[in-house]
Amino acid sequence: MLQNVNASAIEYSTEQPFPHCVIDGLWDTEILNKISAEFNEFRDWDGEKKFYGSVGKRYCGTLAKVPVNTAALLQFCNSAVFVDFLEKVTGEIGLIPDPYYEGGGMHSTYTPGFLKMHADFNWHKKLQLYRRLNVLIYINEDWNSLWGGDLRLGIKDRGGLNISKTIYPEFNRTVIFTTTDHSYHGHPDPLAAPEGVARNSLALYYYQSNRPKGTAKVKRNGTDYRLLDGSKFKDASLVTRVSRKVRRVFGD
């Protein structure tokens, strides 16, 4: 575990569209097999996303509810050993893990779920820290690329969102990337996995006390969802509610 630090660091610093790396086989297979079984049996989710930006995504960041093997890996990823590994790979110094697993923990999306392209929140209100790194660990045995679910990375340019990297959520694949106001990512197309098969992952986020250069000029607690043309999503339900309120006040 935690091998090939130098090779991963070289890849991280040169990859496009923003710094990232993909590491296969980082974790012990036997441990991930146990975690996979826990995902398949887990039912006590904190909630499920059902809105324009994400559908069918179940999540649990409450460590007390997380199964034993999954919790052990999440806690290891918040340890000094793993944070030191991340700093060596990414070159980011002063990383701080999140004991609350805000927005992180267990993620599981079923067909026809999706997660639209987005840039993550940049400010952890409770910790009073700036978000800097994402770590995604995929727990999907025998994933078929025909099912979709590929993680896409892109940046916004004059033509819209320029997606230049596709990463399938294969078993024991770990993705690490720098998160900024411009690091757009997601799996925006509806999944096509068979009934009973979900896209499972662990998500961990890391923070810094100082504002990173070139991002987070405005502290943002919400997620910035984008259409492929680069424009922001408009919440149709919110527009409808506002319109109805205006009509009630001023008449049709």
C-alpha positions as CSV (number, residue, x, y, z in Angstrom):
1,M,0.0,0.0,0.0
2,L,1.1,3.6,-0.7
3,Q,3.7,2.6,-3.3
4,N,5.1,4.4,-6.3
5,V,5.0,7.8,-4.7
6,N,7.5,9.3,-7.1
7,A,5.8,8.0,-10.2
8,S,2.4,9.3,-9.0
9,A,3.9,12.7,-8.2
10,I,5.3,13.1,-11.7
11,E,2.0,12.2,-13.2
12,Y,0.1,14.5,-10.9
13,S,2.1,17.6,-11.8
14,T,1.8,17.1,-15.5
15,E,-1.8,15.8,-16.1
16,Q,-4.5,17.9,-17.7
17,P,-7.0,19.5,-17.5
18,F,-5.9,20.1,-13.9
19,P,-3.5,18.3,-11.6
20,H,-4.6,14.8,-10.9
21,C,-3.5,11.2,-10.9
22,V,-5.0,7.7,-11.2
23,I,-3.6,4.9,-9.1
24,D,-4.7,1.3,-9.6
25,G,-4.1,-1.3,-7.0
26,L,-3.3,1.1,-4.2
27,W,-5.3,-0.8,-1.6
28,D,-5.2,-4.4,-0.3
29,T,-7.7,-6.4,-2.4
30,E,-9.0,-8.5,0.5
31,I,-9.9,-5.3,2.4
32,L,-11.7,-3.8,-0.6
33,N,-13.6,-7.1,-1.1
34,K,-14.9,-6.8,2.4
35,I,-15.8,-3.2,1.8
36,S,-17.6,-4.1,-1.4
37,A,-19.7,-6.6,0.5
38,E,-20.5,-4.0,3.1
39,F,-21.7,-1.6,0.4
40,N,-24.0,-4.2,-1.1
41,E,-25.6,-4.9,2.3
42,F,-25.8,-1.3,3.5
43,R,-29.2,0.4,3.9
44,D,-28.8,3.1,6.5
45,W,-27.9,6.0,4.2
46,D,-27.9,9.6,5.4
47,G,-29.9,10.5,2.3
48,E,-30.3,10.4,-1.5
49,K,-29.8,13.1,-4.1
50,K,-32.9,13.9,-6.1
51,F,-32.5,17.2,-7.9
52,Y,-31.3,18.7,-11.2
53,G,-27.6,18.2,-10.4
54,S,-27.7,14.7,-9.1
55,V,-30.2,11.8,-9.1
56,G,-30.0,8.4,-7.4
57,K,-26.8,9.1,-5.4
58,R,-27.0,7.7,-1.9
59,Y,-24.5,8.9,0.7
60,C,-23.4,8.4,4.2
61,G,-20.8,10.4,6.0
62,T,-21.9,9.5,9.5
63,L,-19.0,7.4,10.7
64,A,-21.0,5.8,13.5
65,K,-23.3,4.2,10.9
66,V,-20.6,3.2,8.5
67,P,-19.7,-0.6,8.5
68,V,-16.6,-1.7,10.3
69,N,-14.2,-2.3,7.4
70,T,-15.3,0.8,5.5
71,A,-15.0,2.9,8.6
72,A,-11.5,1.6,9.2
73,L,-10.4,2.7,5.7
74,L,-12.0,6.1,6.0
75,Q,-10.2,6.7,9.3
76,F,-6.9,5.5,7.8
77,C,-7.3,8.1,5.0
78,N,-7.6,10.8,7.7
79,S,-4.4,9.6,9.4
80,A,-1.0,11.3,9.4
81,V,0.5,8.4,7.3
82,F,-2.0,8.9,4.4
83,V,-2.0,12.7,4.6
84,D,1.9,12.6,4.3
85,F,1.5,10.4,1.2
86,L,-0.9,12.9,-0.3
87,E,1.4,15.8,0.3
88,K,4.3,13.9,-1.4
89,V,2.1,13.0,-4.4
90,T,0.5,16.3,-4.9
91,G,3.0,18.8,-3.6
92,E,0.3,20.4,-1.5
93,I,1.6,21.2,2.0
94,G,-0.4,21.7,5.2
95,L,-3.3,19.4,4.2
96,I,-5.9,18.9,6.9
97,P,-8.4,16.0,6.8
98,D,-12.0,16.4,7.7
99,P,-13.2,14.4,10.8
100,Y,-16.8,15.2,9.9
101,Y,-16.6,13.7,6.3
102,E,-18.6,16.7,5.1
103,G,-20.0,15.7,1.7
104,G,-17.8,12.6,1.7
105,G,-17.8,9.0,3.1
106,M,-19.8,6.3,1.2
107,H,-21.3,7.2,-2.1
108,S,-23.5,4.8,-4.1
109,T,-25.4,5.6,-7.3
110,Y,-27.9,3.3,-9.1
111,T,-29.4,3.3,-12.6
112,P,-30.4,5.7,-14.0
113,G,-28.6,8.0,-11.6
114,F,-26.1,10.7,-12.6
115,L,-23.9,13.6,-11.2
116,K,-23.7,16.6,-13.5
117,M,-20.5,18.4,-14.1
118,H,-19.6,20.6,-11.2
119,A,-17.0,22.4,-9.1
120,D,-17.1,21.6,-5.4
121,F,-17.8,23.9,-2.5
122,N,-14.5,25.7,-1.6
123,W,-15.2,26.5,2.1
124,H,-15.8,24.2,5.1
125,K,-17.8,26.4,7.3
126,K,-17.4,24.3,10.4
127,L,-13.7,23.8,10.1
128,Q,-13.1,27.3,8.7
129,L,-10.8,25.9,6.0
130,Y,-10.4,26.0,2.3
131,R,-11.0,22.8,0.3
132,R,-8.0,21.7,-1.7
133,L,-7.9,17.9,-2.6
134,N,-10.4,15.2,-3.5
135,V,-9.7,11.5,-3.1
136,L,-12.0,9.0,-4.7
137,I,-11.7,5.2,-4.1
138,Y,-13.8,3.0,-6.4
139,I,-15.3,-0.2,-5.0
140,N,-16.8,-1.7,-8.2
141,E,-16.0,-5.3,-9.0
142,D,-16.2,-6.3,-12.7
143,W,-17.3,-2.8,-13.8
144,N,-18.4,-2.8,-17.5
145,S,-17.6,0.4,-19.4
146,L,-20.9,0.0,-21.3
147,W,-22.7,0.9,-18.1
148,G,-21.2,4.4,-18.2
149,G,-20.4,6.0,-14.8
150,D,-17.1,7.3,-16.1
151,L,-15.7,10.2,-14.1
152,R,-15.0,13.2,-16.5
153,L,-12.6,16.0,-15.9
154,G,-12.8,19.4,-17.7
155,I,-12.3,23.1,-17.6
156,K,-14.5,25.9,-18.9
157,D,-13.3,27.7,-22.1
158,R,-15.0,29.8,-24.8
159,G,-16.6,26.7,-26.3
160,G,-18.1,25.5,-23.0
161,L,-16.9,22.7,-20.8
162,N,-13.8,21.2,-22.4
163,I,-13.8,17.6,-21.1
164,S,-10.4,16.1,-21.7
165,K,-10.2,13.1,-19.3
166,T,-12.4,10.1,-18.8
167,I,-11.8,7.7,-15.9
168,Y,-13.9,4.5,-15.4
169,P,-14.8,3.6,-11.8
170,E,-13.0,0.3,-11.8
171,F,-12.3,-1.8,-8.6
172,N,-9.3,-0.6,-6.5
173,R,-8.8,2.6,-8.6
174,T,-8.0,5.7,-6.7
175,V,-8.3,9.2,-8.2
176,I,-6.7,12.2,-6.6
177,F,-7.2,15.7,-7.9
178,T,-6.8,19.4,-6.9
179,T,-10.1,21.0,-6.4
180,T,-10.6,24.7,-7.3
181,D,-13.5,26.9,-8.6
182,H,-12.5,25.6,-12.1
183,S,-12.0,21.9,-11.6
184,Y,-15.2,20.6,-13.2
185,H,-15.9,16.9,-12.8
186,G,-18.8,14.5,-12.7
187,H,-20.5,11.5,-14.4
188,P,-23.3,13.5,-16.1
189,D,-24.9,10.7,-18.2
190,P,-27.5,8.4,-16.6
191,L,-26.0,5.0,-15.5
192,A,-27.0,1.9,-17.5
193,A,-25.9,-0.7,-15.0
194,P,-28.1,-3.8,-14.4
195,E,-30.6,-3.9,-11.6
196,G,-28.8,-4.5,-8.3
197,V,-25.5,-3.1,-9.5
198,A,-24.5,0.4,-8.1
199,R,-21.6,2.7,-8.8
200,N,-19.8,2.6,-5.4
201,S,-17.0,4.8,-4.1
202,L,-15.5,6.4,-1.0
203,A,-14.9,10.1,-1.1
204,L,-12.5,12.1,1.1
205,Y,-11.7,15.7,1.0
206,Y,-8.7,17.6,2.4
207,Y,-8.3,21.3,3.3
208,Q,-5.8,24.1,3.9
209,S,-5.8,27.0,6.3
210,N,-4.6,29.5,3.8
211,R,-6.6,30.4,0.7
212,P,-5.0,28.7,-2.3
213,K,-3.8,31.0,-5.1
214,G,-6.1,31.5,-8.0
215,T,-9.3,30.2,-6.4
216,A,-11.8,30.6,-3.6
217,K,-11.8,34.4,-3.7
218,V,-15.4,34.1,-2.6
219,K,-16.1,31.5,0.1
220,R,-18.7,29.2,-1.3
221,N,-20.6,26.5,0.6
222,G,-22.6,25.3,-2.4
223,T,-21.8,23.2,-5.5
224,D,-21.4,25.0,-8.8
225,Y,-23.3,22.7,-11.4
226,R,-22.7,23.4,-15.1
227,L,-24.2,22.4,-18.4
228,L,-21.9,21.2,-21.1
229,D,-22.0,24.6,-22.8
230,G,-20.5,26.0,-19.6
231,S,-23.6,27.8,-18.4
232,K,-24.9,27.4,-14.9
233,F,-27.9,25.1,-14.1
234,K,-31.1,26.8,-13.2
235,D,-33.2,25.1,-10.6
236,A,-36.5,24.8,-12.4
237,S,-38.3,24.0,-9.2
238,L,-37.0,27.1,-7.5
239,V,-38.0,29.2,-10.6
240,T,-41.5,27.7,-10.4
241,R,-41.9,28.4,-6.7
242,V,-40.7,32.1,-7.1
243,S,-43.1,32.6,-10.1
244,R,-46.0,31.2,-8.1
245,K,-45.3,33.5,-5.2
246,V,-45.0,36.6,-7.5
247,R,-48.4,35.7,-9.1
248,R,-50.0,35.4,-5.7
249,V,-48.7,38.8,-4.6
250,F,-49.2,40.8,-7.8
251,G,-51.9,38.7,-9.6
252,D,-51.6,37.0,-13.0
